[in-house]
């Protein structure tokens, strides 16, 4: 069980760097910068961008989930016939910033309640922190398996994973 919405993994793919990048590029949709209230949004697959040395992607969903995992990967050519993909999966940076500010504010209030000895406030604010943590982890955990299966499914000839 993960305690934070962050994970890394790597896998080796039989094939050249160009072939590996091309497979990933063909497997994801281009990122759309703006969706008007979700109208016209595809509810399938993944969107993102792929460059010669890296990729970024996330799942396309038809509902709101601010805690959707985002994958950031880089390709490393080991030799002419083998490429290693290093993948980091985490929350969107703005969501991380928002959660830090939110939890910091609650933590500040909790610290004041502890100093003052106000047991009602301590209980309430501790519950609020627990609620935020559970909300983030449930939203993230519901999607992480789908993202990991997709990335590994792009390459049928994976022969070693970490």
N, C-alpha and C positions, 0 to 999 in steps of 0.2 A: 504494500500500500504506500502510495506517495503522500508525503506530508505537505509538499508545495506543488503548485502547478508548473512544473519544470521537469523536463526529462531530455536525455540525449541518447542517441544510439547511432551505430555505424554498421554498414554492411558492404560487402564486396560484390561487385557485379562483373560477370564475364563480358568483356567488351571494351572497346576503346572509349576514351573520354568523349569524343564527338558523338558516338553512338549512344552513350549514356545520357548526354545532355539532350539529344534529339528525342529520345524516348520520353523523357520527362516533359519536354516542351509540347509534344503531341498529346500528352495525357491530361493537360490542364487547360482550362479556359483562360483567356486574358482577363485580368482584373478589371472590373467595372468601377469607376470612381464614384458614381452616384446612382442610387436607386430611389425612386420616388415612392415612398411608403411601401416598398416591396413589390410594386406592380411591374410585371415583366421580368421578374427575377427567376432565373432557372433554379430548380430545386434539386439539382443533381450534380454530382461531380465536385471538382475542386477548381478554384481559381487562383491565379497568382502570376508570377513572372519568373522566367528562367534566363540566366545569362550564361556565358561561357564557363564560368567557374562556380556559380551558385544558383540557388532558387529560393523563392518564398512562396508559400501557399497556405490556403485555408479552405475548409469545406464550404460549399454553397448551401445555405439553408434558407427556408422560407419562413422562418420564425426568428424571434429575437433571442440571442444568447450572447451577451457581452463577454462571457468567459470562454468563448470559442478558442480552441488551441490554434496557434499559428506556428507553422514549421519554417525554419530557416536552415537551409542545407548548403553544403559546399562539396564540390566534386574534387577528388584528388586522383590523378592518374598514377597508378603504381607501376605499370609497365604497358606495353602496347595492347595487351589482351586483358587487362584488369584495371578497374576503377573502383575506388572506395568512396562511398557517400557518407558524409558525417552530417547528422541531422540533430538540430536542437528544437525542441517543441516547448513553447511557453505562451503566455498571454500576450495580447497586443500591448505595446509599451504605454499607450494612454490609459488602458485599463489598469495596468500595474500602478501607474502614477495616481490614478483616482483611488484605488484601494489603499495605497500608502497614506494618502491624505485623510481618507475616511477613517482608517484604523488608527492613525496617529491622533486624530481628534478624539476618538473614543478612548484611546489609551491615556491621553492627557486628562480627560474627565475622570477616568478610573483611578489614575494616580492621585488626583485631588481628593477623590472619595476615600481612598485608602488613608491618606494623610489625615483627613478629617474624621475617619472612623465611621462613616455613614454606610451602614451595612445594606440598606435598601438600594442606594446608588451603586454600591459595589456589585450587588447581584444583578441589577438591571444592565449595567455597562458590561459586565462579564458576559452576560447573555447576548448582548448586542455584538460583541467581538466573536463569540462562538457562532452566531447566526451568519455574520459576514463570511467567516471561514468556511462554513458548511455550504453556503450559497456559491462561493467561488469554486470549491472542490467538486460539488455535484455538477455544476455547469461544465466544468472542464473535463471531468472524468467521463461524462456521457459521450463525449466526442473524440477523446484521444485514441481509442481503439480503432475507430473508423479511419482516422488519419494515418495511423501506423500501418494498417492493412492496405490502404491505398498506395502509400509510398512503396511498400514492399511488393505490391501487386504490379506496379509499373514494370518491374524487372523480374521476369520469370526465372532468370538464371542466376539468382543470388546463391552464393555458396558458402558464405560465412557471415554471421551477424554477431554483434556485441550488444 
